[in-house]
């Protein structure tokens, strides 16, 4: 059996982002100071305090309960949080650290709970599931929402293994083609009175960037003519607290610019399961051109003539290798949207606006 050998997301990081989505105040990473460093910095931009117990080599032999207790007391003194999650790492889990016992000994005035996770668990979604179950047990989310989220994590895993970045043993990251040829095609279709469907099936905070395409295409329609259909997974009644708020903020921003989403299909955590419903809306419209944003391969029947806009260089390579000549990448989008509360400009959308 051939395994995936290009780097894949870590269960530890997936757990951290899921804790953020549950609006946890402080995440304590119980491990070496450098563990998940690159993920921790942008989480701070999203108003989540991330600290580390800074485990050292001696802690691997004698245990690290004292560093964890001391860190929790410092967290209470400095941040006065209501909720704290202590997340395991490879180091603390390999030595069998009893994080729950250390939490009890620290006895700080907050709802503190452990998340038993490490990077050797396999699929990154397993870390997210561990965080969800720990949040349920701590009373952060209810059992029904936990079960719903777990089912979505499993669906997302299947999608990635079937047609995403885990579908091949190695994918070389691609460099994005220019956005100009894509925008000229949009301009041509609308100028000839054609129909353009814009479908955003986005994941979490990345919607803050992909949603900019609605404003650009709406502006093009108003100037050039034609018809448009806007479909997005922006249901603000579904998902963890922070994710629901993303939907509200994006819709409010679009409304302030005079842009209306015609069909809202599912929430931002449902990207792996709403593609068929989106396709039915698009098929009924009968577009001459379809633009798909976000997790494009979650849209059934994604075709070579569709415009595909992704943020992942390996996923972009997947699309280009499949003959999707109109695929482009908005690489490095994630750092731009961390902590966002309004739409962040998209390069493809900016290019279309310049053409107009």
C-alpha positions as CSV (number, residue, x, y, z in Angstrom):
1,X,0.0,0.0,0.0
2,X,1.4,3.4,-1.0
3,X,1.2,6.1,1.6
4,X,0.9,9.9,1.3
5,X,4.4,11.2,1.6
6,X,3.9,14.9,1.1
7,X,3.4,16.8,4.4
8,X,-0.1,16.7,5.8
9,X,-1.8,18.9,8.5
10,X,-1.1,17.9,12.1
11,X,-3.8,16.6,14.4
12,X,-2.4,18.9,17.1
13,X,-3.0,22.0,14.9
14,X,-6.4,20.8,13.9
15,X,-7.3,20.5,17.6
16,X,-6.0,24.0,18.3
17,X,-8.1,25.5,15.5
18,X,-11.2,23.6,16.6
19,X,-10.7,25.0,20.1
20,X,-10.5,28.5,18.6
21,X,-13.8,27.9,16.9
22,X,-15.3,27.0,20.3
23,X,-14.1,30.4,21.5
24,X,-11.7,29.0,24.1
25,X,-9.9,31.9,25.8
26,X,-6.4,30.2,26.3
27,X,-4.8,27.2,24.8
28,X,-1.9,25.7,26.8
29,X,0.4,23.6,24.6
30,X,1.9,21.0,26.9
31,X,5.1,20.3,25.1
32,X,8.4,21.8,23.9
33,X,8.4,25.6,23.3
34,X,8.7,25.2,19.5
35,X,5.8,22.7,19.1
36,X,3.2,24.0,16.7
37,X,4.9,27.4,16.7
38,X,3.8,28.4,13.2
39,X,0.2,27.7,14.1
40,X,0.3,29.4,17.4
41,X,1.3,32.8,16.1
42,X,-1.7,33.4,13.8
43,X,-4.1,32.0,16.5
44,X,-2.9,34.9,18.6
45,X,-4.1,37.2,15.8
46,X,-7.5,35.6,16.2
47,X,-7.6,36.7,19.9
48,X,-6.8,33.3,21.3
49,X,-4.0,33.3,23.8
50,X,-1.6,30.4,23.1
51,X,1.1,29.6,25.7
52,X,3.5,26.7,26.1
53,X,4.8,24.7,29.1
54,X,8.2,24.6,27.4
55,X,9.0,21.0,28.2
56,X,12.7,20.2,28.5
57,X,14.7,17.0,28.2
58,X,14.6,16.3,31.9
59,X,10.8,16.5,31.7
60,X,10.8,13.5,29.4
61,X,12.4,11.4,32.1
62,X,10.9,12.8,35.3
63,X,7.5,14.1,34.0
64,X,6.3,17.6,33.4
65,X,3.3,18.0,35.7
66,X,5.1,20.8,37.6
67,X,5.7,22.9,34.5
68,X,2.0,22.4,33.6
69,X,0.8,23.4,37.0
70,X,3.0,26.5,37.0
71,X,1.9,27.5,33.5
72,X,-1.7,27.2,34.5
73,X,-1.2,29.5,37.5
74,X,0.6,32.0,35.3
75,X,-2.3,31.9,32.8
76,X,-4.8,32.7,35.6
77,X,-2.7,35.5,36.9
78,X,-2.0,37.1,33.5
79,X,-5.2,36.5,31.5
80,X,-8.0,35.8,34.0
81,X,-9.7,33.4,31.5
82,X,-13.1,31.8,31.7
83,X,-12.0,28.7,29.6
84,X,-8.6,27.0,29.2
85,X,-7.8,24.0,27.1
86,X,-4.6,22.0,27.8
87,X,-3.6,20.3,24.6
88,X,-1.2,17.3,24.4
89,X,1.8,17.0,22.1
90,X,4.0,14.1,21.0
91,X,6.3,14.8,23.9
92,X,3.7,14.8,26.7
93,X,1.6,12.0,25.3
94,X,4.6,9.6,24.7
95,X,5.5,9.8,28.4
96,X,1.9,9.3,29.4
97,X,1.5,12.6,31.1
98,X,-1.6,12.8,33.3
99,X,-2.8,16.3,32.3
100,X,-6.1,15.9,34.1
101,X,-4.3,15.4,37.4
102,X,-2.1,18.4,36.9
103,X,-5.2,20.5,36.1
104,X,-6.8,19.5,39.3
105,X,-3.7,20.3,41.3
106,X,-3.4,23.7,39.7
107,X,-7.0,24.5,40.8
108,X,-7.3,27.8,38.9
109,X,-10.5,29.7,38.7
110,X,-11.5,28.7,35.1
111,X,-13.1,25.9,33.2
112,X,-9.9,23.9,32.3
113,X,-10.0,20.7,30.4
114,X,-7.4,18.5,28.7
115,X,-7.3,17.4,25.0
116,X,-5.3,14.1,24.6
117,X,-3.8,14.6,21.1
118,X,-0.5,14.1,19.4
119,X,0.9,14.4,15.9
120,X,1.2,10.6,15.3
121,X,-2.6,10.0,15.3
122,X,-2.9,9.9,11.5
123,X,-5.6,12.1,9.9
124,X,-5.6,15.7,11.1
125,X,-9.3,15.5,11.6
126,X,-8.7,13.0,14.5
127,X,-7.2,15.9,16.5
128,X,-10.3,18.0,15.7
129,X,-12.6,15.2,16.9
130,X,-10.6,14.9,20.1
131,X,-11.0,18.6,20.8
132,X,-14.7,18.4,20.1
133,X,-15.2,15.5,22.4
134,X,-13.2,17.2,25.1
135,X,-15.2,20.4,24.7
136,X,-18.4,18.4,25.0
137,X,-17.3,16.8,28.2
138,X,-16.3,20.2,29.6
139,X,-19.7,21.7,28.8
140,X,-18.4,24.0,26.0
141,X,-20.7,22.5,23.3
142,X,-23.6,20.2,23.7
143,X,-23.7,16.5,22.7
144,X,-25.8,17.1,19.6
145,X,-23.5,19.7,18.1
146,X,-20.5,17.5,19.0
147,X,-22.0,14.6,17.1
148,X,-22.8,16.8,14.1
149,X,-19.3,18.2,14.0
150,X,-17.7,14.7,14.3
151,X,-19.8,13.5,11.3
152,X,-18.6,16.5,9.3
153,X,-15.0,15.8,10.2
154,X,-15.4,12.3,8.9
155,X,-17.0,13.5,5.7
156,X,-14.1,16.0,5.2
157,X,-11.6,13.1,5.6
158,X,-13.4,11.0,3.0
159,X,-13.4,14.0,0.6
160,X,-9.7,14.6,0.9
161,X,-8.9,10.9,0.4
162,X,-11.2,10.6,-2.6
163,X,-10.3,13.7,-4.6
164,X,-8.2,16.1,-2.4
165,X,-4.7,16.4,-1.3
166,X,-4.6,13.0,0.4
167,X,-5.8,11.2,-2.8
168,X,-2.2,10.8,-4.2
169,X,1.0,9.7,-2.6
170,X,2.9,12.9,-3.7
171,X,1.7,16.1,-5.2
172,X,4.2,18.8,-6.2
173,X,3.0,22.3,-5.2
174,X,2.0,24.3,-8.3
175,X,2.7,27.9,-9.1
176,X,-0.5,29.8,-10.0
177,X,-1.2,30.9,-13.6
178,X,-1.9,34.6,-14.0
179,X,-5.4,35.7,-13.0
180,X,-5.7,37.9,-16.1
181,X,-6.9,35.2,-18.6
182,X,-9.5,34.1,-16.1
183,X,-10.9,37.6,-15.6
184,X,-10.9,38.3,-19.3
185,X,-13.1,35.2,-19.8
186,X,-15.6,36.4,-17.1
187,X,-15.6,39.8,-18.8
188,X,-16.3,38.3,-22.2
189,X,-19.2,36.1,-21.0
190,X,-21.0,39.0,-19.3
191,X,-20.4,41.4,-22.1
192,X,-22.2,39.0,-24.5
193,X,-25.2,38.8,-22.2
194,X,-24.2,35.4,-20.7
195,X,-24.9,33.9,-17.4
196,X,-22.2,33.5,-14.7
197,X,-22.7,31.4,-11.5
198,X,-20.3,32.1,-8.6
199,X,-20.3,29.2,-6.1
200,X,-18.3,29.6,-2.8
201,X,-17.9,26.3,-0.9
202,X,-15.3,27.6,1.5
203,X,-13.8,26.3,4.7
204,X,-14.0,28.4,7.9
205,X,-12.2,31.8,7.9
206,X,-11.0,31.4,4.3
207,X,-14.5,32.6,3.3
208,X,-13.4,36.1,4.2
209,X,-11.1,36.1,1.2
210,X,-13.1,34.1,-1.3
211,X,-16.2,36.1,-0.7
212,X,-14.6,39.1,-2.4
213,X,-15.3,37.5,-5.7
214,X,-19.0,38.1,-5.3
215,X,-18.5,41.9,-5.2
216,X,-16.1,41.9,-8.2
217,X,-18.5,39.8,-10.4
218,X,-21.5,41.9,-9.2
219,X,-19.7,45.0,-10.3
220,X,-18.8,43.5,-13.6
221,X,-22.5,42.5,-14.2
222,X,-23.7,46.0,-13.4
223,X,-21.2,47.5,-15.9
224,X,-21.2,44.9,-18.7
225,X,-24.6,43.3,-18.5
226,X,-25.4,39.6,-18.3
227,X,-26.9,37.6,-15.4
228,X,-25.4,36.2,-12.3
229,X,-26.2,33.7,-9.6
230,X,-24.4,33.8,-6.2
231,X,-24.4,30.6,-4.1
232,X,-22.5,30.3,-0.8
233,X,-22.2,28.1,2.3
234,X,-22.9,31.1,4.7
235,X,-25.7,29.8,6.9
236,X,-25.1,31.7,10.1
237,X,-27.4,29.3,12.1
238,X,-25.0,26.4,11.7
239,X,-21.6,25.6,13.3
240,X,-19.5,26.4,16.3
241,X,-19.8,29.9,17.7
242,X,-16.9,31.6,15.9
243,X,-17.9,30.0,12.6
244,X,-21.5,31.2,12.8
245,X,-20.1,34.7,13.4
246,X,-17.9,34.6,10.3
247,X,-21.1,34.0,8.2
248,X,-22.8,37.0,9.8
249,X,-19.8,39.3,9.3
250,X,-19.3,38.3,5.7
251,X,-23.0,38.7,4.8
252,X,-23.1,42.1,6.5
253,X,-20.0,43.3,4.6
254,X,-21.5,42.1,1.3
255,X,-24.8,43.8,2.0
256,X,-23.0,47.1,2.8
257,X,-21.6,46.9,-0.7
258,X,-25.0,46.2,-2.3
259,X,-24.3,42.5,-2.9
260,X,-26.8,39.8,-2.2
261,X,-26.2,36.1,-2.0
262,X,-29.0,34.5,-4.0
263,X,-28.8,31.0,-2.4
264,X,-27.3,30.2,1.0
265,X,-26.6,26.4,1.2
266,X,-25.2,25.1,4.4
267,X,-22.7,26.5,6.8
268,X,-18.9,27.0,6.6
269,X,-18.3,23.7,8.4
270,X,-20.4,21.8,5.9
271,X,-18.2,22.3,2.8
272,X,-17.8,18.6,2.4
273,X,-21.5,17.7,2.2
274,X,-23.3,20.6,0.5
275,X,-21.8,20.4,-3.0
276,X,-24.7,18.5,-4.5
277,X,-27.3,21.0,-3.2
278,X,-25.2,23.8,-4.7
279,X,-25.0,22.1,-8.0
280,X,-28.8,21.7,-8.2
281,X,-29.2,25.5,-7.7
282,X,-26.6,26.1,-10.4
283,X,-28.0,23.6,-12.9
284,X,-31.5,25.2,-12.5
285,X,-29.9,28.6,-13.4
286,X,-28.1,27.2,-16.5
287,X,-25.0,29.3,-16.6
288,X,-22.6,29.8,-19.5
289,X,-19.7,30.0,-17.0
290,X,-19.3,28.7,-13.4
291,X,-16.8,30.0,-11.0
292,X,-16.1,27.7,-8.0
293,X,-14.3,29.1,-4.9
294,X,-12.7,27.3,-2.0
295,X,-12.9,23.5,-1.8
296,X,-13.6,23.2,-5.5
297,X,-13.5,19.4,-5.6
298,X,-16.4,19.2,-3.2
299,X,-18.6,20.4,-6.0
300,X,-19.8,17.4,-8.0
301,X,-19.1,17.5,-11.7
302,X,-16.4,20.1,-11.4
303,X,-15.5,20.6,-15.1
304,X,-12.5,21.5,-17.2
305,X,-14.3,24.7,-18.4
306,X,-15.1,25.9,-14.9
307,X,-13.0,28.6,-13.2
308,X,-11.5,27.2,-10.0
309,X,-10.0,29.3,-7.3
310,X,-8.2,27.6,-4.5
311,X,-5.8,28.7,-1.7
312,X,-3.7,25.4,-1.7
313,X,-0.7,25.0,-4.1
314,X,-0.9,21.2,-4.0
315,X,-4.7,21.2,-4.6
316,X,-4.0,23.7,-7.5
317,X,-1.6,21.1,-8.9
318,X,-4.4,18.5,-8.7
319,X,-6.7,20.7,-10.7
320,X,-4.2,21.6,-13.3
321,X,-3.1,18.0,-13.7
322,X,-6.7,17.1,-14.3
323,X,-6.9,19.4,-17.2
324,X,-8.7,22.3,-15.5
325,X,-7.0,25.1,-17.5
326,X,-9.0,27.8,-15.7
327,X,-7.7,26.9,-12.2
328,X,-5.8,29.6,-10.3
329,X,-4.4,29.9,-6.8
330,X,-4.7,32.5,-4.1
331,X,-1.7,31.2,-2.3
332,X,-0.9,32.3,1.3
333,X,-4.5,33.3,1.9
334,X,-4.6,31.8,5.4
335,X,-2.4,34.3,7.2
336,X,-4.3,37.2,5.6
337,X,-7.7,36.1,7.1
338,X,-6.6,35.2,10.6
339,X,-8.4,37.6,12.9
340,X,-10.4,39.1,10.0
341,X,-13.9,40.6,10.7
342,X,-14.5,41.8,7.1
343,X,-13.8,40.7,3.6
344,X,-10.1,40.6,2.6
345,X,-9.3,41.5,-1.0
346,X,-8.8,38.5,-3.4
347,X,-6.2,38.9,-6.1
348,X,-8.5,37.5,-8.8
349,X,-11.3,39.9,-7.7
350,X,-8.8,42.8,-7.8
351,X,-7.7,41.9,-11.3
352,X,-11.3,41.8,-12.5
353,X,-12.0,45.2,-10.9
354,X,-8.9,46.6,-12.7
355,X,-10.1,45.3,-16.1
356,X,-13.4,47.1,-15.5
